[in-house]
Amino acid sequence: MAQLPRLYAILDSGFLPNLNILLNIAEELALAGCTILQYRNKSNDARKMLDHARELRSRLPAPIKLIMNDRADLALAAGFDGVHVGQDDLSPESVRNIIGPDRWLGVSTHNPEQVAEADQTSADYLAIGPVFATSSKDKPDPVVGPEGVRRARQLTRKPLVAIGGITRANAVSVIEAGADSVAVISDLLREPRKSAEEFFRILR
């Protein structure tokens, strides 16, 4: 079973205007002690995504797990450590057939039914959200709140990542609701190293 750190950092290209900024933030997060980073790029330019992913892999030390959002093919091509899929992507078992047994597989869920269904798959961890209002998605699912995290915790023994609008101000409440880890995008962008270090201090 996957051992998730308290902080699951997401590098979303929608907030990162160029490759240099992406790499700089990734390196700062690594220096702060982040051990898992997800690369999310919704632009669908596969060649650019692969180039950026390979740069990330070459810049970051091997112990840091790199997770590709959506694209199992690019995860393999870039030497990433896993794939994270949403409800509208390939099924978890289809992805598992592509990436094999050793890479991590994460699945996004947004309600109790999806949690229960994903729990029956070979996913290594589940994500639940959005916990709070978020600006990182054009059409976010309904907010589930800490209560949604609590309900998800009752439905699965898999590691649980809470996502959506999580900041240093509300992260503790999410962990207390039963999440093993918090996924963060926006609240890591300003002074990434300092921000990540504060998350680790808060969530000890």
C-alpha positions, 0 to 999 in steps of 0.5 A: 500500500502506498505510503503518502506524505502529508503534503502532496504537491501538484504542479499545474501548468495552468498556473505556471507560464513557462518551463523555467518557472515549473522547474524552479518551483519543483526544485524549491519544493524538493528542497523543502522536503516534498517527496511526491509531485504531480504534474498536471497539464490540461493543454493536451499538447502531448509533445510539450507535456513529455518534454516538460515531464522529462525535464522534471524527471532529470532535475529531481532526485530519484527518491521523489515520486513523480505522478503524471495526471491523466496520461499513462503513456506519457508517464511511461515515456518520461520515467514517472513513478505513477499516474493519477486519473479522474472520473472521465479518463481511462478506467483504473484497470485500463491504466493499471494494464498500461503501467504495470504493478509497480507504478502508483495509480491514483483515482479522483473521486467526488462522492461516496458512490465513486469512493466505494467504486474506486476502492474496489480497483487496484488504485494505490490511493484515492483522492476526494474533493473538492473539499473547499472551493477551488480555482484550479478547475474550470467546472469543479464538482460540488464542494464536499467539505471536511464531512465529505472527507470523513465519509470517504474515510469510512468507505475505504482503507486505501490512503486518502488524499484530500484536494480542492482549496486546501491552504495552510489555514484549513489543512489541519481540519482536513487531516483531522477529518481523516485524510492521510495527505493534502493535495495543494496547488495555489498555496505553494506558488508564492515562496514554494520552499517556505510555503511547503516547509510551513505545511510540513510544520503545521501537519506534523 
